Every structure is written in structure tokens, then in C-alpha cells.
């Protein structure tokens, strides 16, 4: 994390999106309430980074793209 700019690179957002998708695998595992709370907070922060850059995480396995561009409301 050495290159800090005004915009986040698309490739970085894709890596973050893959991290968010990996949180889904934790639903099947036993986790303490404290850890679950911390994980939820971390996931929310990562999703916020994606959303503030105009994207959402794609959970549809039929599509290859890990990110979807957010449609702007008129």
C-alpha cells in the first residue's frame, strides 16, 4: 500500500471484492460472537470502499466479473 492517489485502481477494487466474497465461506464455520462482530465490521468497511468507488460486488456465479458498476439514480 505505497501508492496513495485520489482514485482507487480497478484492479485493487477487484481484489477487495474477492475478499468480501470470501467472507461468505465463514457462515458455515463456528465463530465467537466477538469475532463475528469484528468480521462483520471488516466486511462492511471493505464493501464501503467498493461502493464509494461506484461499484457493487457481483455474487452471480454465471458472470465472470467480480464487480458491477453501480447505476446512478437520475
ZIRAUR-V416242 format. One record per helix or strand. SS is the DSSP state (H for helix, E for strand). FROM is the first residue (numbers start at 1). LEN is the number of residues. If there is no record, write none. Layout:
<<SS;FROM;LEN> <SS;FROM;LEN>>
This chain:
<<H;10;19> <H;33;20> <E;55;3> <E;67;3>>
